[in-house]
């Protein structure tokens, strides 16, 4: 279904029903916001305070006051949010709400560009490119200008070029500044990159193509470029309402200012404490500076929380009170009772995993569905050990935010090296490895594997094969690595050391393949740490191959009448807007939360604090924050480190939490199975001999 605004033909609606008393259905602050008369309105809605309800009732109140529905514009960040709000409005005031214009910023920009674009040089039959199309067109510009061919150093790939371009458009940050901050090795190519963008823009124009960012850029250009056209567009609406205002970017803020220049009736709802999307271009300053951008703003603060028990709110309030800049609010609830959030110290990651799993099982035994529990973390790779243990325990889970750990291509690449060492006949893993190497394409890889087969997949066969000249260097490097790895090492940590050796070759490949390799390198360090806990390569590969973490509804042993009862694992970013009865926040350690790369940047550090606030306020009844005292195979480059509790959990925050140190029973040793003395291959061969059905 296309992302289009909800628009219906204007028609008079008559009703004999008495007007609904909307104020009576809201608390005092919600009612003040919903029935605000006119002018700029900023609704600061703390977590769980009913912001959607308030914005919905504001639309309903405008309709009851006689504002024509087609003169109201409701902007949201997802089509689903818009549809949900307008459906609620219809339940409140009836079918008159169907004429309200609602949709995302991009869908509204699209509609206006179709209607008015021809007057500004964009024929209405333009084609919209998705991100993949835009990246491919960027690649055509890159290739046609030949800017990368003459360079010995690596030039940005099309995905990176598109990212820089899009970030520049949405934030108005100069291209050179974006490259300097995020891709400093490419600073010498600023002029060439700018030429690519000029060619890309020209190609779009000559082909009447529009990319996703153009929908906003052209909307603003129509508003600001011509007094007559801008006035026609801005004059379409008497009231503009915006959800999640803290997530708007600079371009969107300018659009809103231009749309409301005639009447000033802009109502926005948001929470500065939940501004966590700077990496997508969102500007924290938009909500902070709203009263300055729109003089005579009225601010209404929503503080009554309908989600969490008071002890969770007390910790969250204290945490966010340390923010350098914020709107003051103190969340409270009428809900009674509730235990203090737990602050759980464990020795290391395996103990953290064990605590989380056993506490989840305990709550589940007490009657809490798995779907009402979640485990949150700062970055996707931090759940790797937990995913494996949940799979081993047959606890079904879904993961939100990024690929699941063992599905990530770079993790699968490393496992392929280990698998050919364990089984030289594993041609699938051979093909994966060979296709990574420079100078080796599909036909060369297949030829090399034919050579391996001719030598019966002997462990030393690869070194004996003579490769094509263009692949000789890569062949030598891989052969040397495999020869070194075949040396028997039965000492503890051997598998982790094997991965470390593999990475002497693979890390350079990864850095060449991806322009933003840091998170992927962190994944590999995490894999290395997990592998260190297994006694052998075979044991490690078997453990993760039997039931690798994936969509796990079919792996659990939950009740048959509720097959969708799955635990949620999620990055905090992906959890925003959700809530659960019980929340576990893991890795509350400096360098993990906040992330190490943010520690030297005050703005990024403040966003990390807000991110932890978002995590804590997802919990209704139970919140547990865990931190390991030690790390092994640390992503910081050391084999071992002593971790420091997150700087956000200061003395006063900790004072409102229950300190918990779990005591674990010893895990029983699993005896080895006795040798069966059976040739399983012979059994299977005999099963299908003689043309029988094999069914007896």
N, C-alpha and C positions, 0 to 999 in steps of 0.2 A: 504493500500500500504506500503510495507516495506521501511525502510529508507536506500536506497542503493545509492552509488555515481553514477553520470551520466557518464557512460563510453561507448564509441562506438569503434568498430574495427577501427584500423588505416588504412587510405586509402588516396592516394594523391587526392588533390582537385585543380582543375584548374579553373581559372576565367579570363575572359577578361575584367572585370570591373576594372576601375582605383581605386587605393587605396584611401580610404576615408580620408579626412583631419580632423583627430580627434581633433587636437589642436584648430581648428577654432570653435569647438562646446563647448569649455570649457572656464572658466575664467582662468586667468594667473596661479593661484596657483593649480587649478585642473589639468591644462595642464602639469605643471611641475611635478606633482606627477604621472600622467598617462603615461608620456613619459620618466620617469626616466630610465637611461640606465641599470645599474646593481649595485649589492651590497645591503646592508641592508637599507631599507627605512621605516621610521615611518611617517605616515600621521595622524596628529592631526586634526581631523575633528569636529569642533564645531557643536552644535545642528543645524539642518536645513541647513547645508552647502553643501549637495550633496555628502555624503561619498559613497553611493551605486553607484551613477553615476561615481564617480572618479575611484572606484575599477573596475567597469565594463569596463570603457574605458582603464584601465591599461591592463586588459586581452586582449582586442582588439588590443592594441598597440603592445603587445608582439607577437601576431599572425601576425600582419602586418610586423613585423621586421624579421619574418622567424623562430621564435621559434616553434618547432613542438608542436601541440596542446596537444599530449599525454605526453609531458614533463612539462606541467603546472598543478599544483595542487591548487585548490581554496577551502579553508576551511571556513565554516560558522557555525553558531550555530543552524540553523534550515534547514531542507531539503527544505522548501519553499523558504528561502532566496537564497539558492544555485540555485534552479531551475529558480527563477526570474532573477538572475544575468546572468546565462548562456543563458537564452532566450534573454535577452537584447544584449548580446555579439553577438548572432547569427544574430540579426537584424542589427548589426553594420557591421559585416565582413562576414556573410554568414555561410554556413554549415560546414566550417572548424572548427568552435568552438565546434562542437558536440564531438570532440575527447578530449576536455579538461576534466580532472578528477576533479569533484567537488562533495562536500558532507560535512556532518558534521564530526567532529573529530571522533565520535564513529562509523559512517558508514565506514569511511576510515580505521580505526583500524580493524574493522570487516573484510573488504576485504583483508587487508594485512595479517591478522591472518589466514584466510582461505588459502591463497596462500603460506605463509612461515612458519606457525605455526608448521607443522610437524617436521621441522628441529630444533625446539626448544622445543620439547616434548609435543606439543598440537596437537593431530590428527585433521585433517581437518573436521571430522564429528562431531565436538563438538556441543552442544546445548546451545543456549543463554537463560538465565533466565531473566525474567522481574523482577521488584522490588518486586512484590508480591511473586514470586517463591523464590527469594533470601531470603526474610524474613521468609518464611516457612521453608527453609532449615536451616536458622539460628536457628529457633525454635527447629528443630530436634537435632541440636548440643547442644542447651541449655538443652533440656530434657534428652538426652542420657548421658550427663556428670553429671546430677543431682545437678548442682551447686546452683540452686535456691531452691530445696526442703528442704535443710538442714538449710536454713536461715529463721529467724523469720521476718526480715525486708523485705521490698519489693525489688525485684530484677528487673533490667531493662527488659521491654518487648521486643519482637522480633523487633518491629519497631524502637525502640530506639537503640538496639544493631546494627541494620543494618545502621542506620544513623551515629553512631559513627564510624563504620568500613569504610563506604564510605567517610566520611569527612577526616579520617586519610589517606586513599589511595590518595585522590585528592589533599590534601593540604600538606601532609607529616608532619603534626603536630602530635607529639606523642600522643598516646591514652590517657595516664594519663593527659596530658595537656588539651585535649578536654573535658574529663570528669570533670576535676577540674573547668573549665571555665563555662560549660553548665549544668552539672549534678553533682554538688558536693556531694549530698547524696550517690552517687554510687562509690565514690572514694575507699571505702573499698573493692570493688569488682573488682579492676583493674586486679588482677591476674586471677580471675575466668573468667572475660570477655576475657582476652587474650587467655585463654585455649579454650574458645568457638570459637574464631576466628581461632585458629590453627586447631580445628576439622572441622570447616566450610570449610577451605581451603583444607583440606584433602578429605573431602566428594566431593567437586567439582572436584578434580583431579581424584579420583577413578571412578567417574561417567561421566567424560569428559564433565563437565558443565562449562560454562563461564558466569559470571555476567556482568552487564553493565560496572562496573569499570575495570574489567579485560581487556576489549577491549583497553583501554588506557594503562593500566599497562603492558600488554604483548607486545603492540606495542613498548613502551619504552624499555622493557627488550630485545626485539629482536635487537633494535638499539644499545644498550649499552653493551649487554652481549657477543656479538661475533663480532670481527672485520670484518670477511668475510660476515656474514649475515647482520650486520648493514650497511656495505658499499653497499651491493646489494640493500637494501631497500632505503637507502638515495640516491642512484644513479639513482633511477627511474625518478627523477624530476630535472629540471634545475631552475625552479622558483616555489616558494611557496608563496601564497597570503592568508592573513587571515583577515576576517571581525570581527568587535567588539572585538578587541584585549584586551580592558580593562576588558572583562569578562572571560579571560582565567585563569585557575588555575595553580598552580605550576607544576603539572604533564604535562599539555599541553605545558607550556613554555619549559620544558626540551625536550619534543618530537620535537618541532620546532627547537630547537638548534641542536639536533642530525640530523634532516632531512636536515639541510642546512650547515652541517659542511664542505662539500666539495666545495661548490660554494658561499655560503653566500648570495644568492639571495632571501632574505626574505622581502616581502613587507607586512606591517600590517597597518590597518586603525582602529582608535578608538578615544575615547575622555575620557581623564582622569577625566573630570568633570562629566561624566555619569557612573562612576564605582560605582555601587550600589548593587552588588550581592555577598557581602562577605559571607552572610548566606548560599549561595550555593557553597562556596569554592573559588570564584573568588579572585584573588590577585591584589590589587591596585598597588603593587610594580612592577608587570610585565611591565606595560606600562611606569611607571616612570623610571625604571631601564633599559629600552630597549637599550639606547645608551651605557650603561656600559656593558650589556650582549653581544652586537653586536658592536664591535669597528668600527669606520669609518661610523657610521650611518648618513644618511642624513634625516633631519627633514623638512617636508613641512606642514605648518599650513593653514588650510582652515578657513577663517573668514567671508566670504560673505554669509549672511544668506538669504535664499529664502522663509522663512516661516513667520516670525513675523514682525510686525511693530517696528520701532526703539524704541519707549518708553518701550516696553516689553523687548527688548534686553538691554536697558540701565539698567533696574532694575536687570535683570539676570546677566549681566556683573559685576555689583557692588556686588551682592550677592556672586558670586563665587570668586571674587578677594580677599576675606577674607580667602580662603583656605590656610592651612599651607604649602602644597606642591602642585604644579600644573605647567602645561605648560601655559605660558602667551598667551592669545588670547583675542581679543576684537571683538565680533560679531557686524557686521554692515549690513545694507541693503540698496538697492536702492529704496525700497518701500517708498512712501511718505505718510505723515499724520499718523493718529492713535492717540488714546487717551491714557493718562497715565493709567497704571494699578490702579485699585481701592484697597485701603486698608480699609476694612469695619469693623467697630467696632459695635458689637451688645451686648445686655444685657446678653443673655443666649442662650442655644441651640435652644429653640423654635423660638427665633427671628432670629437666624442664618438660620434655616430651612425656615422660612417664607420669609426672604430676597432672598435666593437662588431660591425658587420656583417662587416668584413673578417676579424676574429678568429674569428667564428662560421664563416665559410666556410673558413678555414684549418683549424680543428679538424674540420670536416665532411670536408674533403679527406683528413685523416689517419685517417678512419674512425669518428669520433664521430657517432652519430645526432643529428639535430636535437632529438629528444624528450629527449635527455640533457643539453640545455643550456637555461638560462633567463636572462632579463634581469629583474632586480628593481628596484623603485623605490618611493619613499615614498608617492606619490599617483598616481592613474591618469593625470592630464593630462601627467605628465612623460615619457610614452612617445610623445607625438604625432608628433614629428619622426621617431623611429625606426620607427613603424608605416608611415609613408608611404614611407620608404626601403626597408623590407623588402618592401613591396608592389611598388615599382618593380623590385627585384632578383628578384622572383618567389620569395622565400623564405617558405614557408608558416609561419604562426604562429597561436597561440591566445592570447587575452588573458584573464587571470583578474583579477577585482576591478573592478567598475564597468563602465559601458558603454564600448565602444570609442570612441575620440575622435570620429570623424566620424559616429557613430551618436547622439551625445548631442543632445537636442532643441535646446538653446541654441546649439550649434555649427551645427546645420542651419539655425536661424533666421538667423544672421549670413550664412551662405552664400546663403540665399534673397535677401537684399538685393543681394548681389553679382550674383546670376544675373539678376535683373530689370534691373539696369543693363546687363549684357552682352547680354541678350536680352529686350526688353520684351514679347515674346509668351509668355514662360514663365508660363502661368496657374497652374501648380502652385505656383510660388514666390510669385506674387501672392497666392494664397489663403492661403498660410502666413503671409505678412506681415500681411495685412489682419486675419486672425483673432487676431493678437496685440494689436491696438489696442483701447483702451477705447471702448465705444460701438458697436463693430462686431461683429455676430454673423454667423451663416451666411447669412441672407437678404440682409443688407446687403452682405456681401463679394461674394456672387454678383451682386448688382445692380451694384456698382461694376465688376466684371470685364466685365459685359455692356456697360457704357459704354465701357470700354477697347476692346472688340472693335468696337463701332460706329465708333470713331475709328481703326480699323485699327491699334491698338496703337502709335499714335504716341508717341514718347518723352515728349512734353509732355501727353499725353492725360489723365493722372491729375489734373493741376492744373485742367483744364477741366471736370471732372465736378463736378456739384453734389451733395454727399452729404446724407443725412438730417441733421436738426438735431443729434441726439444724437451724431453722428459727426464733426461739423464741426471740432472742435478737433484730433482725431486726424488727420483728413484734411489739415488745414493743416500740421501738424508733419511728416507724412510727405512731403507735396509739397515743402515747403521743403528737407528733407534730400535728396531725390532730385535736385532742381534743382542743389544745391550739388555733389553727387557727379558730375554729368555734365560738370563742367569738366575738360578734358583735362589730365592730369598724367603726363608720360612720364619723370619723374625717378626715380632709384632710391628704393625704399621706398614707391612710390605706393600699392600695394595695402594695405600696413600702415596708411597714413594714411587710406585709405578706410574700413577697419574701425574705426579710431579715431573717425571721424566718425559712422559708423553707431551706435557704442556711446553717443554722446551722447543718442540716443533710446532705444536698446535696453536699456542697463544699468538704467534706472529700471523698465522693463517686467519685466526679470528679477528685480529686487529685490522687485517687487510680487507676482510669480508664485511665488517660492520664499522660505520663511522662513529658509533657511540658504544664502545665495547665494555665499558666499566661494569654494568650490571651483569653482563654475561660472564665476565671474569669472576665476579663475585659468586655466580652460580657454580663455576668450576671449583672454586675454593671450598664452597660448601660441600660439593660432591666428594672432594678430596678428604674433608673432615669426616664425612659419613663412612667412607671406605676404610678409614683407619680403624674402625671398630670391628672389622670382620677378619677372621683368621686366615682367609685365603681368597685369591681372586675368584675361584669357582664358587665359594660360599657367597661372596658379594654379588656376583652376577646372577646366581640362582635366586637370591633373596628378592632382587628387584625385577627379575624376569617372570617369576611365577604369577604375580598379580600386580603389575605396575600400576601406580596411582593413575586413575583416569576417571571418566564419569562412572561413579561407583554405586548407583542405585541397585545394580544387580549383584553387588558384592556383599551387601549387608545381610544381617539376619534379623532385621526388624520385623515388626508385626506385619502379617500378611494383608491386613485390612488397610495398611497405610504404607504403600511402597515408596512414597515420596518423602519419608521421614529421614532426611539426610542432614548431617552436620554441615555448617558453612565455614569454610576457610576463606579469608578475604584480606586483601590489602585494605588499609584504612580508607584510601581514596575510593575504592569500589564499594565500601560499606556506608558511605555518606547517604543519609536519608533513610537508612534501615534501622531496625531495632530488634533486640532479642531479650529473652528473659535472663540469660546468662551470657556474659562476654568474658573471654580470656584475651588479654593483651600480652603477647610474648615479646621477649628481647627488649625489655625496657632498660637498655644499656647504652651509654654514650658511645657513639660510633655506629650504632644500629638504630637508635631512636633517641636523640636526633641522629640522622645519617652523618657520617664523618665529613662528607663534602660540604655540608651546610655550616659546620662549626665556625669557619672563618668569615662567614657572611651574616651580618646581623639581620637582614631582611629574611634570608632563608631560614635562619634559626627561629625567628618569630613565627614563620609559617609552620615549622616543625612543631612548635608549642601548640599552635591551633590544631594541628593534625592529631596530636595526642588528646586534646580536648574533645575532638570529634569522636575519637575511639571510645573514650570513657562514657560519653553521653549516649552511646548506642544501647547501654545496658538498662534494663528495667529493674531487676531485683538482685542480681548477683554480678559482681565485677571482681576479677582476679588479675592482677598485674604481676608478671613473673620476670625475674632477671637472673641469669646464670652468673656465678662468681668467676668462672673460668671459661675460656674458649680454647678448643683444640683445632688445629687446621684452620686458624683464623683467616678471614679474608683480608686481614691487614698485613699479611705477608709472613707472620710469625707462626711457628708450629704451636705455640702456647702463649696465652696472654691472661692477665688478671683484669677482669672487667670492672668498670665503675658504673654504679647505678646512674640512670638518666638524670642529667642536671635539672630536668623539669620537676623531679620528685624531691623537692627540698624538704627541710625539716618540718615546716608547717603542713605541707601536703601529706607527708608521711605520718604526721601526728593524727590525721583523721582516717588512717587506714589500720587494719589489723595485720600485724606482722606474723607471717606464717613460715615455718621451716618444716617441710614435709619429712616424715620418717618413713623410709621404705623397708619393706621386708625383702630379704634376699630372694632373687629370682632362682627357681629350681633349674639345675642343669638337665639338659635333654640328653638321655643316653643315645649313643649311636646305634643305628639299626644293624643287626647282624647281617652278614653277607648271605644272600639268598641262594647262591650257587646256581642261578638260572641264567641262560643265555636269552635275554629278551628279544634280541634281533632275530635269533633262530625261531623263537615262538611266533613272531610276526610273519617271518617268511613262510613258515609252515601253514599259517592261517589262510594264506591266499594261493597255495599250490593246488594243482589238480583240478582247477576249474570249478571248485565247490563254491557254495554261496557264502561260506565264512560265517554263517549265522548259527551253526550248531555248536 
